[in-house]
Structures are given as structure tokens and as C-alpha cells.
Amino acid sequence: MQHTFTRRRAFTLVELLVVVAILAIVIALAFPALALLNQSGRTANCVANLRSLQLASLAYAQDHAGWLIDARLPHGAHDQGSTESFVEVLSRKNYCDTSLIRSPLDTSPHWAVEQGGEGLPVPGTNGALRRTSYGLNNHLAREFSPWAAIDPSLATDRLSKVAHHAATVQLVLMAETGAFAAADHPHVEGWGSAPQSATIAASEVAVAAVSGGRPSPEARTNWSFLDGHVETLPFGSVYIDAERNRLDPAVSGLFERNLTAN
């Protein structure tokens, strides 16, 4: 009986290198897609956090005759009553889970080590660490309201004092580094006019937390509105200048009309 043997040809070095090169190309093409998918997931989780915090804020207001949560964490060394910050109040009174206060998009080094940060104190403070990813629009705060500084009666710190809830931002994402990294509010009145306003605001608010890259009117982040809804929007769709923005209740309801007019 005659046996026939078939010799199996081994891969040559050139063939192996071609396979490796093809795999490297596939991985290189897939990596940006995976990174984009991960970013989309983090953005969605941040939106969910913000929505829960916003609803907690509204629940607090309903339980306190319409009074809004307040901002008290400073962007300097002077303590202005940190225990009365919304960060403390909402968790202390069981309006929300304390884990919601950190955004999945937040990579700040100023979180405590036990919270996954590097434990680096924020510059210009007395060793303060980051305590929240989210901040309160200071137009809706008692302590830092720019209009209340002129006349206390002008403070829009109560639901009844804000005419357009769906058009007015209450919660924002705070800048991850710099002087405002330990604060719970920005100073919107100092942002100036476009196009420089995005760069100025970026020192206080994470204007590109979703889109990444440099601050610009097109940079995207998450914004939470006083009626409870949350949107991922370009900075230029929220703020242009002092007369056209969705943060100052005096003009927020006119934003779309003023945008069209100009």
C-alpha cells in the first residue's frame, strides 16, 4: 500500500510581517472608534449625573418654599461657609447620592487620592482639594450673585424670581485645573464677549469637557437647566456676551430671539 504525504508549507517571514502589519492597521483604525465610544459613554453618564443633581436641586427648592441651592466653595483661600454649599446640603439632607458629585468626564488631579485623584492642592488655596465636578451658575446663587451685589433684592435665588426655567442654566461643569478647580461656581459676569469669552470662561468652566481640544465657541460640554433637562451644547449656544446668554435670568429667555436678531 502506497502512502502519499502532503508537505505543509510554513509561513515565510515576509508573510508573517504582512499579517502583523495588517493587524496593526486594523487596530490603529479601531482605536479612535473605541476611544470615541468610551467618550460617548462617559458623556452619557455625566448627563445622567447632572440630571439627577438637577432633579435633586428642584426637590430641595420645592421643600424650601422655592429657594434655590447655594454656592459657598470659594476660588481662593477664604472659607465662605462651605458647609452651606449645595455640595454639602444636597448630600446631608439625602437629596442625592454623594457619588453623583463627580463627573465621569472629570480627570482633575486635585481630587483626594482615596477618590482616585493625585491629592494635589488647588493653587491659591489653603491646601483645598476638589470636592465637586459640578458648579452652580452664580447668577442663581445668593452669595455670589452679580446683581445682588448691586441690590440684594435683585438676587435670582428663588424659582419664582426666574421667569424662564427651561432657558436658564443652573449647573455647569467646573474647570479641572486652575484657581476655580476647588470652587462650586464660576463668575459668569466676567466672561466678556465672543470670541474671547470661551477662553476666559475655560479658566472657570470645563467648556470642552465633551469635545476635548481648545476652548472655542464650538467646544462642547454638558449644561443643566432649571426645569430639569440637560443638554450637550457648544459654548456658543449658551454664552455669547452679557446680553446674549442662557445663564443670566434677565436675558436667558430672550437668547434665541436675540441670536436671530444679531
C-alpha positions in Angstrom: 0.0 0.0 0.0 1.5 3.3 -1.0 1.1 6.3 1.2 1.0 9.8 -0.1 2.4 12.5 2.2 1.4 16.2 1.8 4.0 18.6 3.0 2.6 21.7 4.8 4.3 24.9 3.7 5.3 27.1 6.6 4.7 30.8 6.6 7.6 32.8 5.4 9.0 35.8 7.4 7.6 38.1 4.8 4.1 36.7 5.1 4.2 36.9 8.9 5.3 40.6 8.6 2.4 41.3 6.2 -0.1 39.7 8.7 1.3 41.7 11.6 1.2 44.9 9.5 -2.5 44.3 8.6 -3.3 43.7 12.3 -1.6 46.9 13.3 -3.6 48.8 10.7 -6.9 47.3 11.9 -6.0 48.2 15.5 -5.0 51.7 14.5 -8.3 52.2 12.7 -10.3 50.7 15.5 -8.7 52.6 18.4 -10.2 56.1 17.6 -13.6 54.4 17.3 -13.2 52.7 20.6 -12.0 56.0 22.2 -15.0 57.8 20.7 -17.3 55.1 22.1 -15.8 55.4 25.6 -16.1 59.2 25.5 -19.7 58.9 24.4 -20.4 56.5 27.3 -18.7 58.9 29.8 -20.7 61.8 28.4 -24.0 59.9 28.7 -23.1 59.0 32.3 -22.3 62.7 33.0 -25.6 63.7 31.6 -27.3 61.2 33.9 -25.4 62.6 36.9 -26.4 66.2 36.0 -30.0 65.2 35.5 -30.1 63.6 38.9 -28.4 66.6 40.6 -30.8 69.0 38.8 -33.8 67.0 40.0 -32.3 66.9 43.5 -32.0 70.7 43.3 -35.6 71.1 42.3 -36.7 68.8 45.0 -34.8 70.9 47.5 -36.4 74.1 46.2 -39.9 72.6 46.4 -39.2 71.6 50.0 -37.9 75.1 50.9 -40.6 77.5 49.5 -38.8 77.8 46.2 -35.4 78.8 47.5 -32.6 77.5 45.3 -29.4 75.7 46.5 -26.5 78.0 47.0 -22.8 78.2 46.2 -20.2 78.6 49.0 -17.0 77.0 48.0 -14.6 79.9 47.1 -11.9 80.1 44.4 -9.5 81.4 46.9 -8.3 80.8 50.5 -11.2 82.4 52.4 -13.9 80.0 53.6 -17.3 81.5 52.9 -19.4 78.9 54.7 -18.5 75.7 52.8 -21.0 73.6 54.9 -23.8 75.5 53.2 -22.6 74.7 49.7 -25.1 72.7 47.6 -22.4 70.0 47.6 -22.9 69.5 51.3 -26.6 70.4 51.6 -27.9 68.0 49.0 -26.0 65.0 50.4 -26.5 65.9 54.0 -30.3 66.2 53.6 -30.3 63.0 51.4 -31.5 64.6 48.2 -28.8 62.7 46.2 -26.0 60.2 46.3 -22.7 61.9 47.0 -21.1 59.8 44.2 -23.0 61.9 41.7 -21.0 65.0 42.5 -18.1 63.7 40.4 -18.4 63.6 36.6 -17.2 60.5 34.7 -15.5 63.1 32.4 -13.5 64.6 35.2 -9.8 63.8 35.3 -8.7 66.6 37.6 -5.5 65.8 39.6 -7.0 67.8 42.6 -9.2 65.1 43.8 -8.1 63.3 47.0 -6.0 60.2 46.5 -8.7 58.0 48.0 -11.1 59.4 45.4 -8.8 58.4 42.6 -7.0 61.8 42.2 -3.4 62.8 42.8 -4.2 64.7 46.0 -2.7 67.9 44.7 -4.0 71.0 46.4 -5.5 73.7 44.2 -3.2 76.7 43.7 -4.1 79.8 45.7 -6.0 78.0 48.4 -5.1 76.8 51.9 -4.5 73.2 50.7 -8.0 72.8 49.3 -8.8 69.8 47.2 -11.5 69.4 44.5 -14.9 68.5 46.0 -17.2 68.7 43.0 -17.1 68.4 39.2 -20.2 70.5 39.0 -20.8 74.1 39.8 -23.8 76.4 40.3 -24.4 79.3 37.9 -23.6 82.2 40.2 -26.5 84.2 38.8 -28.7 81.8 40.7 -26.7 82.0 43.9 -27.2 84.3 46.9 -23.6 84.6 48.0 -22.1 85.3 44.5 -24.9 86.8 42.5 -23.5 89.8 40.5 -26.9 91.6 40.6 -27.4 91.0 44.3 -24.0 92.7 44.9 -25.6 95.9 43.5 -29.0 95.4 45.1 -29.9 92.3 47.3 -33.5 92.4 46.1 -32.2 91.6 42.5 -30.9 88.2 43.6 -32.5 85.4 41.4 -32.2 82.8 44.2 -35.7 81.6 44.1 -37.7 79.7 41.5 -40.3 82.5 41.4 -37.6 85.0 40.6 -36.6 83.2 37.4 -39.1 83.8 34.5 -37.8 81.2 32.0 -36.7 78.0 33.8 -36.2 75.9 30.6 -33.9 78.6 29.1 -31.8 79.2 32.2 -28.7 77.1 33.1 -28.3 76.1 36.8 -25.5 73.6 36.9 -22.2 73.6 34.9 -19.0 71.5 34.8 -16.2 73.3 36.6 -12.7 73.7 35.2 -10.4 70.8 36.3 -7.3 72.8 37.0 -6.6 76.4 38.0 -8.0 78.7 40.6 -11.6 77.5 40.2 -10.9 73.8 40.5 -11.9 73.8 44.1 -14.9 76.2 43.7 -18.5 75.3 43.3 -19.4 78.3 41.0 -18.0 80.4 38.1 -18.2 84.2 37.8 -20.2 84.5 34.5 -20.3 88.3 34.6 -16.6 88.3 33.9 -16.6 86.2 30.7 -16.7 89.2 28.3 -17.7 88.8 24.6 -17.1 86.3 21.9 -14.8 85.0 20.6 -12.6 85.6 23.7 -15.3 84.6 26.1 -14.8 80.9 25.6 -11.1 81.2 26.6 -11.9 83.4 29.6 -14.7 81.0 30.7 -12.4 78.0 30.3 -10.5 79.1 33.4 -13.7 78.6 35.4 -15.8 76.1 33.5 -14.8 73.0 31.5 -16.2 74.3 28.2 -14.6 71.4 26.2 -15.3 68.5 28.6 -17.2 66.6 25.9 -15.5 67.7 22.7 -11.9 68.0 24.0 -9.4 70.4 22.5 -9.0 74.1 22.9 -11.8 76.4 24.2 -13.9 78.0 21.5 -17.5 78.8 20.7 -17.7 75.3 19.1 -16.3 73.5 22.2 -19.0 71.2 23.7 -19.8 70.3 27.3 -22.9 69.4 29.4 -25.3 72.0 30.8 -28.2 71.5 33.2 -31.3 73.7 33.1 -33.5 74.9 35.8 -36.5 73.0 34.5 -34.7 69.7 34.9 -33.4 69.0 31.4 -29.7 68.5 30.4 -28.1 69.2 27.1 -24.7 68.7 25.5 -24.2 72.0 23.7 -21.4 74.2 22.1 -20.3 77.0 24.3 -21.6 79.5 21.7 -25.1 78.1 22.1 -25.1 79.0 25.8 -23.0 82.2 26.0 -22.0 84.9 23.5 -21.9 88.0 25.6 -23.6 89.7 28.6 -26.7 90.4 26.6 -26.9 87.0 24.8 -26.6 84.0 27.2 -28.5 81.4 28.9 -27.1 82.0 32.4 -28.3 85.4 33.4 -32.1 85.1 34.1 -32.5 88.7 33.0 -31.7 87.8 29.4 -31.8 84.0 29.2 -35.4 83.8 28.0 -34.5 86.2 25.1 -31.5 84.2 23.9 -32.9 82.6 20.8 -34.6 85.8 19.7 -31.5 88.0 20.3 -29.4 85.4 18.5 -31.6 85.6 15.4 -31.7 89.4 15.6 -28.0 89.7 15.6 
